[in-house]
């Protein structure tokens, strides 16, 4: 009887480990665009001025349009040499948001216009995902650019992780004294 328990336990444990290994392999081989593969050139160049946003937050068309006009990058010059620009563009193309993506970032594709916006905060899927934020923060409306610093709420934004479960605890008007313009980092 004791040997049967050990045998059944071993089979169960082997099954769990086997499923785990197969799952890890399938995820690793999937090539899912939401997996944040870091590129040091992208992080150094773009991250020098702002968060080096996860490439899966915008479709390739948005990234290409942005990279095509670095002289006027949201009112600033972000020009770089041709080789660096091509490396960054290839990286952004490879890991950009794609239609049919099944992970959380794939939800940003909802209601995507034919010409997607350049700002992440203007994607219809982003707007939909954040529509409850003003109410949660007890605000009538959010000031322009309020949602732009992702890391203010999403403490794992720099790693490309935007899970609601990982939002900064205690974030909101009680921390700011009700004024959304004050420094919001607890």
Secondary structure, DSSP 8 states (H G I E B T S, - for coil): -HHHHHHHHHHHHHHHHHHHHHHHHHHHHH--TTS----HHHHHHHTTTS----GGGSBHHHHHHHHTTGGGBTTB-----HHHHHHHHHHHHHHSB-TT--SSGGGGGTT--SS--SSGGGSHHHHHHTTTHHHHTT-SS--TTTTT-GGGTBTTGGGT---GGGB-TT-SHHHHTT-TTS----
